[in-house]
Amino acid sequence: MEINKSIIFAVLLAIALPLKANSSRIFTLSADEWARPRSGAVIAEFGALRAAVSYWEKGLDAVILIRHPGEDSGEIWASELRDWMISLGVPSDYITLVSGSQAPDEIKLIVGNREDIKQ
């Protein structure tokens, strides 16, 4: 029995497509964590931040989107976090701030390639 090559191709394509799907990851930094006294050593130990930066370092053309609560305090929080990230070695060109987090007590660090983040 001869196997139809187009069926094999279709199956292999269906298997491979999810591998190309959006590879963004989301990490959450809580307000409780952020309330701790901050220093370079403390900031570098935040689990969400460490995981986000580690994932960012592995990506090609990866960026970090900081989605923060929309009010003034959320913007201040996100700006300070961005400043800390820059001081710890993440170039500012790879960090974007966006308001509109649904939760007022957390920041989402969304890491992915530029094309994934635009979607």
Residue frames as a rotation matrix with the C-alpha (Angstrom) as fourth column:
MET 1
0.585 0.811 0.000 0.00
0.811 -0.585 0.000 0.00
0.000 0.000 -1.000 0.00
GLU 2
-0.444 -0.737 0.510 1.50
0.732 -0.627 -0.268 3.33
0.517 0.254 0.817 -1.05
ILE 3
0.017 0.389 -0.921 1.09
0.839 -0.507 -0.199 6.23
-0.544 -0.769 -0.335 1.37
ASN 4
0.607 0.299 0.737 -0.08
0.689 -0.660 -0.299 9.44
0.397 0.689 -0.606 -0.18
LYS 5
-0.426 -0.900 -0.090 2.77
0.852 -0.365 -0.375 11.96
0.305 -0.236 0.923 0.09
SER 6
-0.408 0.321 0.855 0.37
-0.099 -0.946 0.308 14.90
0.908 0.041 0.417 0.39
ILE 7
0.736 0.659 -0.155 -1.26
0.041 0.185 0.982 13.32
0.676 -0.729 0.109 3.44
ILE 8
0.293 -0.726 -0.621 2.13
0.947 0.311 0.083 12.83
0.133 -0.613 0.779 5.08
PHE 9
-0.644 -0.535 0.547 3.07
0.510 -0.833 -0.214 16.44
0.571 0.141 0.809 4.29
ALA 10
0.071 0.775 0.628 -0.22
-0.211 -0.604 0.769 17.71
0.975 -0.187 0.120 5.74
VAL 11
0.818 0.197 -0.540 0.27
0.416 0.445 0.793 15.73
0.397 -0.874 0.282 8.95
LEU 12
-0.103 -0.941 -0.322 3.87
0.989 -0.062 -0.137 16.92
0.109 -0.332 0.937 9.35
LEU 13
-0.573 -0.037 0.819 2.78
0.206 -0.973 0.101 20.51
0.793 0.227 0.565 8.70
ALA 14
0.486 0.844 0.226 0.00
-0.107 -0.199 0.974 20.26
0.867 -0.497 -0.007 11.29
ILE 15
0.631 -0.348 -0.694 2.49
0.764 0.435 0.476 18.98
0.136 -0.830 0.540 13.85
ALA 16
-0.384 -0.921 0.067 5.05
0.907 -0.390 -0.160 21.69
0.174 -0.001 0.985 13.09
LEU 17
-0.049 0.402 0.914 2.71
0.315 -0.862 0.396 24.70
0.948 0.307 -0.085 13.08
PRO 18
0.901 0.413 -0.136 2.17
0.258 -0.256 0.932 24.85
0.350 -0.874 -0.337 16.84
LEU 19
0.235 -0.895 -0.378 5.93
0.937 0.106 0.332 25.03
-0.257 -0.433 0.864 17.28
LYS 20
-0.630 -0.439 0.640 5.94
0.651 -0.748 0.128 28.33
0.423 0.497 0.758 15.38
ALA 21
0.422 0.900 0.107 3.01
0.654 -0.384 0.651 29.70
0.627 -0.204 -0.751 17.37
ASN 22
0.523 -0.136 0.841 3.34
-0.391 -0.916 0.094 32.69
0.757 -0.378 -0.532 19.65
SER 23
0.109 -0.607 -0.787 6.26
0.638 0.650 -0.413 32.02
0.762 -0.458 0.458 21.98
SER 24
-0.181 -0.117 0.977 5.56
-0.463 -0.866 -0.189 34.86
0.868 -0.486 0.103 24.40
ARG 25
-0.255 0.080 -0.964 5.67
0.771 0.619 -0.153 34.17
0.584 -0.781 -0.219 28.12
ILE 26
0.306 0.442 0.843 3.98
-0.226 -0.827 0.515 36.11
0.925 -0.348 -0.153 30.91
PHE 27
-0.437 -0.481 -0.760 5.53
0.718 0.322 -0.617 36.61
0.541 -0.816 0.204 34.34
THR 28
0.527 0.760 0.380 3.72
0.289 -0.581 0.761 38.34
0.799 -0.292 -0.525 37.22
LEU 29
-0.718 -0.686 -0.115 5.23
0.425 -0.302 -0.853 40.70
0.551 -0.662 0.508 39.79
SER 30
0.259 0.904 -0.340 2.91
0.835 -0.032 0.550 41.42
0.486 -0.426 -0.763 42.71
ALA 31
0.403 -0.008 0.915 2.53
-0.226 -0.970 0.091 44.66
0.887 -0.243 -0.393 44.62
ASP 32
0.987 -0.045 0.155 3.36
-0.138 0.251 0.958 42.76
-0.082 -0.967 0.242 47.84
GLU 33
0.453 -0.875 0.168 6.71
0.885 0.465 0.034 41.72
-0.108 0.134 0.985 46.39
TRP 34
0.057 -0.409 0.911 7.35
0.587 -0.724 -0.362 45.23
0.808 0.555 0.199 45.15
ALA 35
0.812 0.366 0.455 6.56
-0.119 -0.658 0.743 46.71
0.572 -0.658 -0.491 48.58
ARG 36
0.637 -0.663 -0.394 9.79
0.752 0.422 0.506 45.26
-0.169 -0.619 0.767 49.99
PRO 37
0.552 -0.560 -0.618 12.65
-0.304 -0.825 0.476 47.73
-0.776 -0.075 -0.626 50.44
ARG 38
0.962 -0.090 0.257 14.43
0.271 0.401 -0.875 47.80
-0.025 0.911 0.411 47.08
SER 39
0.190 -0.945 -0.267 18.09
-0.576 -0.328 0.749 47.56
-0.795 0.011 -0.606 46.19
GLY 40
-0.034 -0.274 -0.961 19.88
-0.979 0.204 -0.024 46.04
0.203 0.940 -0.275 43.22
ALA 41
-0.930 -0.367 -0.029 20.33
-0.347 0.900 -0.263 42.77
0.122 -0.234 -0.964 45.10
VAL 42
-0.488 0.826 0.284 16.65
-0.074 0.285 -0.956 42.60
-0.870 -0.487 -0.078 46.12
ILE 43
0.275 0.599 -0.752 15.35
-0.799 -0.293 -0.526 43.48
-0.535 0.745 0.398 42.65
ALA 44
-0.339 -0.522 -0.783 17.57
-0.882 0.465 0.071 40.84
0.327 0.715 -0.618 41.05
GLU 45
-0.982 -0.055 0.179 16.04
-0.134 0.875 -0.466 38.21
-0.131 -0.482 -0.866 43.33
PHE 46
-0.095 0.994 -0.055 12.40
-0.737 -0.107 -0.667 38.80
-0.669 -0.023 0.743 42.31
GLY 47
-0.349 -0.047 0.936 11.38
0.214 0.968 0.129 35.46
-0.912 0.245 -0.328 40.79
ALA 48
0.653 0.683 0.327 9.22
0.496 -0.060 -0.866 36.95
-0.572 0.728 -0.378 38.04
LEU 49
0.756 -0.421 -0.501 11.92
-0.573 -0.797 -0.194 39.41
-0.317 0.434 -0.844 37.01
ARG 50
-0.280 -0.902 0.328 14.66
-0.594 0.431 0.679 36.77
-0.754 -0.004 -0.656 37.00
ALA 51
-0.137 0.315 0.939 12.53
0.493 0.844 -0.211 34.41
-0.859 0.434 -0.271 34.93
ALA 52
0.855 0.515 -0.062 11.52
0.235 -0.492 -0.838 37.17
-0.462 0.702 -0.542 32.50
VAL 53
0.464 -0.760 -0.455 15.09
-0.805 -0.576 0.141 38.36
-0.369 0.301 -0.879 31.94
SER 54
-0.416 -0.599 0.684 16.33
-0.272 0.800 0.535 34.79
-0.868 0.037 -0.496 31.59
TYR 55
0.229 0.595 0.770 13.67
0.652 0.493 -0.575 34.09
-0.722 0.634 -0.276 28.95
TRP 56
0.910 0.086 -0.405 14.46
-0.163 -0.825 -0.540 37.42
-0.381 0.558 -0.737 27.22
GLU 57
0.050 -0.989 -0.136 18.17
-0.739 -0.128 0.661 36.55
-0.672 0.068 -0.738 27.02
LYS 58
-0.436 -0.193 0.879 17.36
0.194 0.934 0.301 33.31
-0.879 0.302 -0.369 25.17
GLY 59
0.499 0.809 0.312 15.12
0.509 0.018 -0.861 34.95
-0.702 0.588 -0.403 22.56
LEU 60
-0.629 -0.566 0.533 16.03
0.766 -0.335 0.549 36.28
-0.133 0.753 0.644 19.16
ASP 61
-0.717 0.319 0.620 14.78
0.049 -0.864 0.501 39.85
0.696 0.390 0.603 18.80
ALA 62
-0.062 0.699 -0.713 13.02
0.898 0.351 0.266 39.46
0.436 -0.623 -0.649 22.15
VAL 63
-0.504 0.019 0.864 11.48
-0.226 -0.968 -0.111 42.38
0.834 -0.251 0.492 24.01
ILE 64
-0.680 0.324 -0.658 9.97
0.732 0.343 -0.588 42.83
0.035 -0.882 -0.470 27.46
LEU 65
-0.293 0.697 0.655 6.59
0.005 -0.684 0.730 44.50
0.956 0.217 0.197 27.69
ILE 66
-0.936 0.031 -0.351 5.70
0.351 0.013 -0.936 45.81
-0.025 -0.999 -0.023 31.16
ARG 67
-0.233 0.933 0.273 1.89
0.205 -0.228 0.952 45.88
0.951 0.278 -0.139 31.42
HIS 68
-0.923 -0.212 -0.320 0.99
0.364 -0.213 -0.907 47.94
0.124 -0.954 0.273 34.46
PRO 69
0.003 0.938 -0.346 -2.15
0.934 -0.127 -0.335 49.25
-0.358 -0.322 -0.876 36.19
GLY 70
0.084 0.104 0.991 -3.37
0.839 -0.544 -0.014 52.40
0.537 0.833 -0.134 34.48
GLU 71
0.942 0.328 -0.074 -3.43
0.315 -0.783 0.536 54.87
0.118 -0.528 -0.841 37.35
ASP 72
0.629 -0.718 0.298 -0.50
-0.591 -0.691 -0.417 57.14
0.505 0.086 -0.859 38.27
SER 73
0.330 -0.524 0.785 0.85
-0.775 0.324 0.542 54.75
-0.539 -0.788 -0.299 40.89
GLY 74
0.702 -0.038 0.711 0.96
0.297 0.923 -0.244 51.95
-0.647 0.382 0.660 38.29
GLU 75
0.869 -0.394 0.299 2.87
0.169 -0.330 -0.929 54.15
0.465 0.858 -0.220 35.87
ILE 76
0.451 -0.720 0.527 5.34
-0.872 -0.483 0.086 55.15
0.193 -0.498 -0.845 38.59
TRP 77
0.465 -0.208 0.861 5.77
-0.374 0.835 0.403 51.49
-0.803 -0.510 0.310 39.57
ALA 78
0.824 -0.098 0.558 6.41
0.497 0.599 -0.628 50.42
-0.273 0.795 0.542 35.96
SER 79
0.779 -0.557 0.287 8.83
-0.221 -0.673 -0.705 53.31
0.586 0.486 -0.648 35.34
GLU 80
0.351 -0.660 0.664 10.83
-0.911 -0.077 0.404 52.43
-0.216 -0.747 -0.629 38.43
LEU 81
0.560 -0.106 0.821 10.89
0.032 0.994 0.106 48.76
-0.828 -0.033 0.560 37.42
ARG 82
0.908 -0.239 0.345 12.12
0.362 0.028 -0.932 49.73
0.212 0.971 0.112 33.93
ASP 83
0.589 -0.717 0.372 14.87
-0.677 -0.690 -0.256 51.89
0.441 -0.101 -0.892 35.50
TRP 84
0.323 -0.449 0.833 15.97
-0.666 0.518 0.537 48.99
-0.673 -0.728 -0.132 37.70
MET 85
0.752 -0.006 0.659 15.99
0.354 0.847 -0.396 46.62
-0.556 0.531 0.639 34.73
ILE 86
0.848 -0.473 0.240 18.16
0.001 -0.451 -0.892 49.06
0.531 0.757 -0.382 32.75
SER 87
0.393 -0.729 0.561 20.57
-0.910 -0.395 0.126 49.44
0.130 -0.560 -0.818 35.68
LEU 88
0.258 -0.251 0.933 20.82
-0.409 0.847 0.341 45.65
-0.875 -0.469 0.116 35.88
GLY 89
-0.617 -0.773 0.144 21.74
-0.150 0.295 0.944 45.33
-0.772 0.561 -0.298 32.20
VAL 90
-0.029 0.645 0.763 18.61
0.872 0.390 -0.296 45.19
-0.489 0.657 -0.574 30.05
PRO 91
-0.925 -0.354 0.136 18.93
0.372 -0.779 0.505 47.82
-0.072 0.518 0.852 27.28
SER 92
-0.505 0.760 -0.409 16.08
-0.162 -0.550 -0.819 50.33
-0.848 -0.347 0.401 27.27
ASP 93
-0.541 0.260 -0.800 15.35
-0.841 -0.159 0.517 49.60
0.008 0.952 0.305 23.58
TYR 94
-0.726 0.205 -0.657 14.08
-0.010 0.951 0.308 46.18
0.688 0.230 -0.688 24.65
ILE 95
-0.700 0.499 -0.511 11.62
0.652 0.154 -0.743 47.41
-0.292 -0.853 -0.432 27.30
THR 96
-0.659 0.585 0.473 8.18
-0.003 -0.631 0.776 48.87
0.752 0.510 0.417 26.60
LEU 97
-0.894 0.433 -0.111 5.64
0.095 -0.060 -0.994 50.18
-0.437 -0.899 0.012 29.12
VAL 98
-0.628 0.777 0.040 1.94
-0.017 -0.064 0.998 49.67
0.778 0.626 0.053 28.46
SER 99
-0.758 0.448 0.474 -0.92
-0.604 -0.209 -0.769 50.60
-0.246 -0.869 0.429 30.77
GLY 100
-0.024 0.898 -0.440 -4.07
-0.907 0.166 0.387 48.60
0.421 0.408 0.810 31.10
SER 101
-0.893 -0.242 -0.380 -3.34
-0.058 0.898 -0.435 45.72
0.447 -0.367 -0.816 33.45
GLN 102
0.040 0.991 -0.126 -6.62
-0.022 0.127 0.992 44.29
0.999 -0.037 0.027 34.70
ALA 103
0.512 0.075 -0.856 -5.29
0.787 0.359 0.502 43.75
0.345 -0.930 0.125 38.22
PRO 104
0.790 -0.162 0.592 -4.37
-0.209 -0.978 0.011 46.86
0.577 -0.132 -0.806 40.24
ASP 105
0.712 -0.480 0.512 -1.94
-0.575 0.020 0.818 44.91
-0.403 -0.877 -0.262 42.43
GLU 106
0.278 -0.665 0.693 0.35
0.407 0.735 0.542 43.35
-0.870 0.132 0.475 39.84
ILE 107
0.179 -0.334 -0.925 2.53
-0.854 -0.521 0.023 43.99
-0.489 0.786 -0.379 36.84
LYS 108
0.804 0.055 0.592 2.76
0.219 0.898 -0.381 41.54
-0.552 0.436 0.711 33.97
LEU 109
-0.151 -0.880 -0.451 6.12
-0.648 -0.257 0.718 41.10
-0.747 0.400 -0.531 32.28
ILE 110
0.823 0.453 0.343 5.38
0.004 0.598 -0.801 39.81
-0.569 0.661 0.490 28.79
VAL 111
-0.157 -0.965 -0.210 8.44
-0.541 -0.094 0.836 38.50
-0.826 0.245 -0.508 26.99
GLY 112
0.465 0.264 0.845 8.53
0.505 0.705 -0.498 37.50
-0.727 0.658 0.194 23.35
ASN 113
-0.590 -0.667 0.454 9.86
0.760 -0.272 0.590 38.43
-0.270 0.693 0.668 19.97
ARG 114
-0.846 0.189 -0.499 8.80
-0.185 -0.981 -0.058 41.78
-0.501 0.043 0.865 18.53
GLU 115
-0.720 0.600 -0.347 6.32
-0.367 0.095 0.925 40.21
0.589 0.794 0.151 16.11
ASP 116
-0.408 0.574 -0.710 4.58
0.708 0.690 0.151 38.20
0.576 -0.442 -0.688 18.86
ILE 117
-0.619 0.108 -0.778 4.31
0.633 -0.517 -0.576 41.22
-0.465 -0.849 0.252 21.14
LYS 118
-0.932 0.251 -0.261 2.72
-0.347 -0.823 0.450 43.37
-0.101 0.510 0.854 18.40
GLN 119
-0.628 0.712 -0.313 -0.20
0.155 0.509 0.847 40.92
0.762 0.483 -0.430 18.06
